[in-house]
């Protein structure tokens, strides 16, 4: 998956509420998800650099949010 770094940056900087909603009741902290997103931004979106735990966090929370944001942007 090729990450759109602009969408990721927007998500972790301006739409933290979406992340908070997504993790609510799961036992994960929003800052954990934001940390994984920040790591990806720092490494040009290279998912292969994620640890196993980071990959799980990405797949469970960030990927669905990014895919939804991408679909919304491309509808109009």
Backbone as ProteinMPNN parsed JSONL, in Angstrom:
{"seq_chain_A": "XXXXXXXXXXXXXXXXXXXXXXXXXXXXXXXXXXXXXXXXXXXXXXXXXXXXXXXXXXXXXXXXXXXXXXXXXXXX", "coords_chain_A": {"N_chain_A": [[0.849, -1.187, 0.0], [0.644, 2.105, -0.935], [1.268, 4.926, 0.862], [-0.521, 7.93, 1.355], [1.035, 10.599, 2.278], [0.243, 13.168, 2.912], [-2.447, 12.914, 3.652], [-2.121, 11.248, 5.88], [-0.585, 12.952, 7.546], [-2.438, 15.016, 7.956], [-4.412, 13.578, 9.307], [-3.133, 12.797, 11.755], [-2.454, 15.241, 12.81], [-4.586, 17.095, 12.642], [-7.0, 15.78, 12.881], [-7.385, 14.334, 15.246], [-9.467, 13.585, 16.828], [-10.863, 11.667, 15.343], [-9.132, 9.511, 15.52], [-9.206, 9.103, 18.275], [-11.901, 8.315, 18.568], [-11.821, 5.935, 17.151], [-10.125, 4.278, 18.666], [-11.411, 4.086, 21.06], [-12.456, 2.219, 23.804], [-10.921, -0.002, 23.191], [-8.59, -0.446, 24.534], [-6.271, 0.504, 23.556], [-4.165, 3.377, 23.321], [-4.716, 6.694, 22.118], [-2.338, 8.108, 21.646], [-0.529, 6.12, 21.062], [-1.295, 5.223, 18.527], [-1.003, 7.618, 17.135], [1.73, 7.886, 17.458], [2.7, 5.769, 15.86], [1.834, 6.699, 13.394], [3.342, 9.059, 13.222], [5.907, 7.982, 13.168], [5.81, 6.723, 10.677], [5.528, 8.972, 9.02], [7.994, 10.19, 9.482], [9.612, 8.391, 8.224], [9.067, 8.396, 5.52], [6.701, 6.989, 4.957], [7.275, 4.275, 4.878], [6.192, 1.252, 5.343], [7.369, -1.177, 5.781], [9.31, -0.804, 7.695], [8.091, -0.898, 10.13], [7.645, -2.37, 13.369], [6.416, -5.582, 14.482], [4.326, -5.16, 16.349], [3.757, -2.458, 15.876], [2.853, -2.67, 13.265], [0.496, -4.103, 13.603], [-0.992, -2.183, 15.004], [-1.084, -0.204, 13.026], [-2.52, -1.578, 10.962], [-4.917, -2.081, 12.272], [-5.967, 0.397, 13.092], [-4.939, 2.841, 11.753], [-4.811, 2.238, 8.948], [-7.584, 1.692, 8.152], [-8.683, 4.264, 8.668], [-7.161, 5.893, 6.988], [-7.801, 4.803, 4.473], [-10.551, 5.344, 4.366], [-10.475, 8.144, 4.39], [-9.127, 8.588, 1.988], [-10.96, 7.594, 0.129], [-13.052, 9.416, 0.515], [-11.855, 11.817, -0.32], [-11.53, 11.29, -3.027], [-14.045, 11.036, -4.087], [-15.32, 13.389, -4.822]], "CA_chain_A": [[0.0, 0.0, 0.0], [1.35, 3.39, -1.007], [0.621, 5.86, 1.77], [-0.598, 9.345, 1.028], [1.592, 11.225, 3.474], [-0.543, 14.362, 3.239], [-3.63, 12.455, 4.387], [-1.634, 10.783, 7.182], [-0.202, 14.147, 8.32], [-3.694, 15.661, 8.337], [-5.079, 12.725, 10.286], [-2.51, 12.812, 13.084], [-2.289, 16.606, 13.304], [-5.806, 17.892, 12.661], [-8.208, 14.98, 13.086], [-7.091, 13.418, 16.349], [-10.757, 13.096, 17.313], [-11.171, 10.426, 14.608], [-8.294, 8.465, 16.121], [-9.761, 8.846, 19.612], [-13.125, 7.537, 18.374], [-11.449, 4.617, 16.636], [-9.496, 3.463, 19.709], [-12.261, 4.053, 22.255], [-12.892, 0.912, 24.276], [-10.069, -1.093, 22.705], [-7.419, -0.594, 25.381], [-5.173, 1.232, 22.92], [-4.15, 4.813, 23.572], [-4.569, 7.477, 20.891], [-0.94, 8.501, 21.423], [0.148, 4.979, 20.442], [-1.64, 5.277, 17.105], [-0.353, 8.825, 16.622], [3.159, 7.579, 17.403], [2.951, 4.951, 14.676], [1.682, 7.596, 12.261], [4.504, 9.948, 13.206], [7.033, 7.163, 12.718], [5.663, 6.556, 9.235], [5.849, 10.25, 8.382], [9.447, 10.391, 9.593], [10.289, 7.411, 7.364], [8.463, 8.495, 4.189], [5.613, 6.032, 4.778], [7.798, 2.92, 4.641], [5.522, 0.327, 6.258], [8.28, -2.293, 6.055], [10.139, -0.483, 8.866], [7.31, -1.072, 11.353], [7.771, -3.614, 14.125], [5.185, -6.388, 14.424], [3.28, -4.481, 17.128], [3.38, -1.249, 15.15], [2.095, -3.095, 12.079], [-0.854, -4.426, 14.085], [-1.633, -0.895, 15.282], [-1.356, 0.415, 11.73], [-3.579, -2.317, 10.269], [-6.173, -2.031, 13.02], [-6.511, 1.743, 13.262], [-4.575, 3.845, 10.759], [-5.17, 1.843, 7.583], [-8.994, 1.981, 7.846], [-8.912, 5.705, 8.648], [-6.542, 6.425, 5.77], [-8.585, 4.353, 3.325], [-11.799, 6.108, 4.37], [-10.141, 9.517, 3.989], [-8.773, 8.55, 0.576], [-12.217, 7.441, -0.621], [-13.795, 10.676, 0.61], [-11.173, 12.795, -1.171], [-11.638, 10.95, -4.443], [-15.441, 10.977, -4.512], [-15.676, 14.658, -5.451]], "C_chain_A": [[0.887, 1.24, 0.0], [0.589, 4.379, -0.125], [0.601, 7.263, 1.183], [-0.177, 10.087, 2.288], [0.841, 12.487, 3.872], [-1.788, 13.992, 4.043], [-3.218, 11.992, 5.781], [-1.29, 11.967, 8.073], [-1.454, 14.865, 8.823], [-4.399, 14.878, 9.436], [-4.451, 12.866, 11.672], [-2.31, 14.217, 13.649], [-3.603, 17.356, 13.494], [-7.071, 17.106, 12.982], [-7.99, 13.91, 14.158], [-8.38, 12.831, 16.919], [-11.174, 11.803, 16.632], [-10.381, 9.261, 15.194], [-8.843, 8.102, 17.495], [-11.031, 8.017, 19.529], [-12.8, 6.096, 18.003], [-10.889, 3.711, 17.738], [-10.357, 3.321, 20.96], [-12.709, 2.628, 22.581], [-12.026, -0.252, 23.855], [-8.881, -1.373, 23.619], [-6.182, 0.063, 24.792], [-5.282, 2.711, 23.284], [-4.026, 5.557, 22.243], [-3.114, 7.836, 20.604], [-0.125, 7.355, 20.829], [-0.065, 5.0, 18.929], [-0.97, 6.484, 16.453], [1.152, 8.597, 16.5], [3.526, 6.748, 16.19], [2.831, 5.825, 13.42], [2.863, 8.542, 12.113], [5.747, 9.212, 12.717], [6.993, 6.989, 11.2], [5.979, 7.857, 8.484], [7.355, 10.5, 8.373], [10.23, 9.494, 8.646], [9.621, 7.291, 5.999], [7.418, 7.407, 3.919], [6.044, 4.6, 4.541], [7.25, 1.949, 5.693], [6.435, -0.831, 6.64], [9.172, -2.04, 7.269], [9.402, -0.668, 10.188], [7.64, -2.395, 12.034], [6.449, -4.367, 14.009], [4.038, -5.695, 15.173], [2.817, -3.202, 16.444], [2.536, -1.584, 13.932], [0.657, -3.437, 12.466], [-1.633, -3.145, 14.35], [-1.996, -0.195, 13.99], [-2.541, -0.257, 11.045], [-4.93, -2.162, 10.953], [-6.797, -0.638, 13.031], [-6.194, 2.702, 12.113], [-5.016, 3.475, 9.355], [-6.653, 2.119, 7.288], [-9.3, 3.479, 7.783], [-8.336, 6.339, 7.386], [-7.34, 6.038, 4.531], [-9.9, 5.113, 3.228], [-11.556, 7.541, 3.916], [-9.82, 9.591, 2.504], [-10.025, 8.453, -0.284], [-13.008, 8.746, -0.627], [-13.185, 11.731, -0.298], [-11.403, 12.541, -2.648], [-13.072, 10.831, -4.952], [-15.783, 12.233, -5.306], [-14.81, 14.93, -6.558]], "O_chain_A": [[1.771, 1.388, 0.844], [-0.595, 4.635, -0.347], [1.579, 7.721, 0.592], [-0.944, 10.189, 3.246], [0.807, 12.839, 5.051], [-2.139, 14.679, 5.003], [-3.892, 12.309, 6.76], [-1.667, 11.983, 9.244], [-1.517, 15.272, 9.983], [-4.923, 15.462, 10.385], [-5.167, 13.037, 12.658], [-2.028, 14.371, 14.837], [-3.723, 18.169, 14.411], [-8.1, 17.693, 13.318], [-8.362, 12.748, 13.991], [-8.384, 11.711, 17.431], [-11.773, 10.935, 17.266], [-10.906, 8.157, 15.344], [-8.933, 6.924, 17.838], [-11.226, 7.107, 20.335], [-13.434, 5.159, 18.488], [-11.15, 2.508, 17.74], [-10.049, 2.506, 21.83], [-13.268, 1.929, 21.736], [-12.371, -1.399, 24.14], [-8.235, -2.414, 23.499], [-5.154, 0.165, 25.462], [-6.377, 3.22, 23.524], [-3.315, 5.108, 21.343], [-2.701, 7.864, 19.445], [0.875, 7.602, 20.155], [0.875, 4.816, 18.156], [-0.434, 6.382, 15.35], [1.777, 9.062, 15.546], [4.552, 6.994, 15.556], [3.633, 5.701, 12.495], [3.327, 8.794, 11.001], [6.539, 9.754, 11.947], [8.017, 7.096, 10.526], [6.624, 7.832, 7.436], [7.914, 10.963, 7.379], [11.374, 9.794, 8.301], [9.61, 6.219, 5.396], [7.268, 6.957, 2.783], [5.256, 3.79, 4.052], [7.788, 1.846, 6.795], [6.283, -1.405, 7.718], [9.737, -2.987, 7.816], [10.017, -0.602, 11.253], [7.881, -3.406, 11.375], [5.471, -3.83, 13.488], [2.91, -5.652, 14.681], [1.625, -2.895, 16.433], [1.6, -0.853, 13.606], [-0.284, -3.101, 11.747], [-2.797, -3.031, 13.966], [-3.093, 0.35, 13.863], [-3.466, 0.421, 10.598], [-5.966, -2.116, 10.289], [-8.02, -0.506, 12.985], [-7.107, 3.314, 11.558], [-5.546, 4.323, 8.637], [-6.957, 2.729, 6.263], [-10.087, 3.916, 6.943], [-8.956, 7.219, 6.789], [-7.533, 6.86, 3.635], [-10.321, 5.488, 2.134], [-12.342, 8.092, 3.145], [-10.2, 10.551, 1.834], [-10.145, 9.138, -1.3], [-13.569, 9.134, -1.653], [-13.909, 12.462, -0.974], [-11.466, 13.484, -3.438], [-13.285, 10.552, -6.131], [-16.453, 12.16, -6.337], [-14.955, 15.96, -7.217]]}, "name": "protein", "num_of_chains": 1, "seq": "XXXXXXXXXXXXXXXXXXXXXXXXXXXXXXXXXXXXXXXXXXXXXXXXXXXXXXXXXXXXXXXXXXXXXXXXXXXX"}
